[in-house]
Amino acid sequence: MARFGACCLRPLVNEIKRQRPSYGISRIKIHQNNGRGHIHKDVSHYLESEGTTIIPHPPNSPDLSQCDFWLFDLI
């Protein structure tokens, strides 16, 4: 699996499963940008096998700029 999946995604999925054992990540929706690590076929297959819904990210959309999300104010 891509580096993103191995170092970031798997631990996140495992933690969600630990905290929400009744339904795991089947009700979680993931919105990712179109970075290579995020759209790698192995990552996509892994998320699908876990039952996750992936919300597509439109390319070059100024309305969905990563810097506009609330988290970046805290960094």
N, C-alpha and C positions, 0 to 999 in steps of 0.2 A: 504494500500500500504506500501511497505517497507519504512523504515526510510529515505533511500536515495531518494526515490521518493517524499516523503512528504516535506522534508526540502530542497532539492536541485533541483530536476527535475521539479516539478510543477512551482516553481517561475521562473526557466529558460525558460520553455515553454511559460509561460504567458508574460514574457518580450520580447521574440522573436515575439510573436503575436502582442504585443503593438507596437514594432518598425517596423514590416513588416506586416501591416494589409492586404495587397493585397493577400499574399499567405501564411502567417503564417509559420508553420514549415514543410509544405508538401515537400519543396525542400531541407530540411536540412538532412544531413547524419551524424549519430552519431557513433563514434568509441569508444567503452568502453572496458576496460579490463574485465576479467572474474570474477571480485569480486562478492561476493554473493549478495550484494545490487544491482549491475548492472544487473545481470542475473535473478533476482527474477521474477517469472512469472507475478506478478502484474505490475512490472515496464515494462516488455516486452509488455504486453497487453496494457498498457497505451500508450506507444510510438506508437504501431501499430494503436491504435484507433485515434491517432493524425495525422496519415499519415506519420510518420517519417521512414526513411530507417535506419536500424541498420546494420552496417558493422561488420561481425563476427571477433572476435579476436582469432587467433590460440593459443592454449595452449602452454606455455613454449617456446615462440618464442623470442630468444635473439635479433632478428632484430627489434622487436617492444617494446623494454624496455622503460618503462615510464620515466626513467631518461635521455633518449636520446632526448626527445622532447625539443624544444627551450625554453619552459616556465621555465624549472627548472634552467636555467642560471640566470633568473631574481629573483628567490626566495632567 
